[in-house]
Amino acid sequence: MTTYTAITFAPVQGFIEKSRKLRDLYGASLILSYLSQQLVLEAEKTTEVISPALANVHKGMPNRILLKGEFSPTQIQETLLSAWKGILQECRTWIEAKLPDYKYHWEREWTNWGNHTWEFFWGEGDSIQQAMDNLETRKLSRGWTAVNWIGESSSLTGTDAIAFPGLGAEDRNPQNRQWTKEKNEIKTFYHSLACVLENRPQEAEPEGKFFALNEKLSIPELVKRLVTLPEIAHNLEMSKLESFSEIYRSSEAKNDSGKGRWTGWFMGDGDEVGKHLKELAKKENGDDEIKKFSQAMRHWGKEFNRDFPKEIGRVVYAGGDDFLGVIYREKDQEAITAKQAFAWLSKLPEEWQKHKQQIGLSVGFVWAGSSVPQRDILQHCREAEKLAKSSGRGRVTIRIVFNSGQYVQWTCPWDYLDILTKYQDREHESNWSHVYQDLAQLESRRAFNIDKNTFTEKFIIEFFDIYFPGEGKQFLNYESAKHIVGFSEEDESFDRAKTTIDWISNLIKVGWHLCSNT
C-alpha cells in the first residue's frame, strides 16, 4: 500500500516577524527557504516529492512538504537540525575568525539554539488527504521555546539573550553580574563587528548598514543578518542578495520636508489552498495534479519576485501561494506616494491570475508612517491579511497606520476596489477633502448612529451616492451588498445596516489618505 508523508516546521511567522531592518526579513526568508530545500533534497533520495516543485530553486521554497513514500521523523529531525546547525556553525566561525582578539565563551549557547530553535510536524497516511489531516492533528501539540534565564534581552524580542563573546561564561551569575561592565563589552563587540561587516577600520564609526548603534541581537537575529553576506551565502550554497538597499524612512531622505517617508507593505496568501489540494488529491491522477499546481505556483512566485518593478519596491519572499513585499524608494530618489502605491495594488489581481490556477487571493496592505516600527508593521500586515480572509476571502484589507500607532482600515473585494477611482466631489473634481470633511461633520453630529429599534442605512447610502454617483444602488441589492460589504447570511438586519455604515465610513477615511492630493 502506498504511504504519503506531509511535513512542516515552526516557528515561521514568528521567525520572520522578529525583525527591525529589511535585511532581517531577507535573512529570515533565506533561512526558511534553505531549511525547506534541504528537507526536499534529502527526501528526494528515498521518496517522490509531490510538493513543492523546483527543488533546485532555493528562493521562496515553501515549508509545507508532501511526499509519496515514507520519510521518518528521525530523518526529518536529523536533516532539519543538520542544516540549521550548519548555518550557525558558518556564522559563528566567521565572527570568531574576523574578530580573533576576543575570548569567546558562547559556544554552548550556539549549541542550545541549534537544538531548540525549531520544531517539526509530521503526518502520514494511505492517501494525501489522510497525511495532511494527520499533520494538522499533530500540529496541535507545540513544543519547547527558548527561555532567557539571565535576564538581559535583545533589542528586537525583549526576551532572548544578547549574543556577545561573554555569553555563556561560567562566571556570569545574576547575583553578582556587573551590568555596566558587561554593557560596555557588548557595545564594543557590536561596534567591532559592524566595522568588519562594513569593511571599515576598527577606530572608525560604522554607518549602520548592518547594526543600528543601539542594537543588541540574539543569536538567531544575528544569524539572519549574517546570511545576507555574499561570503557566508556562498559557503552555504544559499541564494545571494542582489542590489540590496535598506529602506530609508527618516526625514533625512530626499525631498521629505522633514516629515519622514511613508512606506507600503503587502502580505498575501492564496485562499483555501489546503482545501484546493485535497480536491486535487481526490482526482484519479491526484499526485500529478498537485505537482502541476505546485509547479505553477512556484513559477509564479519566481517570476513575481524577478519581475517586480524595482523602482517602486521589492518582494521579500514569494513562496508560490504566499508572499511579502514592500513599496518604497531608495534614499536618493523621490519618495513613493500613496497614489502610486494604490495604483500598483489595484493591478495585483491581474498579476495573480498569471499562474492560471483556480484559487483566490487575500492580501493585507499597510501604508505606514515613518516612525512605525517594522516589527509592528509586519504584525499589522498579518492582522490585515487575516481580516481579508475572515471577511469572505478574495479581498484586500487596507490599513493606514499612523506614527501614533492608531490606524484606520477598510476591506474590499478585488472586483470593487476601483470604487476609489470613481470618486468626484460636487464640482466634479477629485478633491477628497470635501467628502472627508462632510463625513467628519456628520459623524460628530451622530448622523449615522443607529439603534435596534429605529435603524436604516438609507441616509449614508444617499450620502455615498452624492460622491460616488450611481454606486449607491449596489447597497440596496442584498446579494450585491453582501458581496461588497462582507456580512454573513446569519447577520440580523441591524448588524447588516451597521456593517454597511462602517464600510462606507471606512472607505472614505482610507480613500482620503490613499487618493487625496493634499
Secondary structure, DSSP 8 states (H G I E B T S, - for coil): ---EEEEEEE-SHHHHHS-SSHHHHHHHHHHHHHHHHHHHHHHTTTSEEEES--TT--TT--S-EEEES---HHHHHHHHHHHHHHHHHHHHHHHHHH-TTS----HHHHHHHHHHS-EEEEEEESSHHHHHHHHHHHTTS-------SS----TTTSSS---STTTT-TT--TTT--HHHHHHHHHHHHHHHHHHHTT--TTS---SSS--TT----HHHHHHHHTTSHHHHHHTT-----S------STTSTT-TTS---EEEEEEEETTHHHHHHHHHTSTTHHHHHHHHHHHHHHHHHHHHHHS-TTTEEEEEE-SSEEEEEE---TTS----HHHHHHHHHTHHHHHGGG--S--EEEEEEEE-TTS-HHHHHHHHHHHHHHHHHTTSSEEEEEEE-TTS-EEEEEEEGGGGGGGGG---TTSS--HHHHHHHHHHHHHTTTT---SSS--SHHHHHHHHHHSTT-GGGGTSHHHHHHHH---TTS-HHHHHHHHHHHHHHHHHHHHHHH---
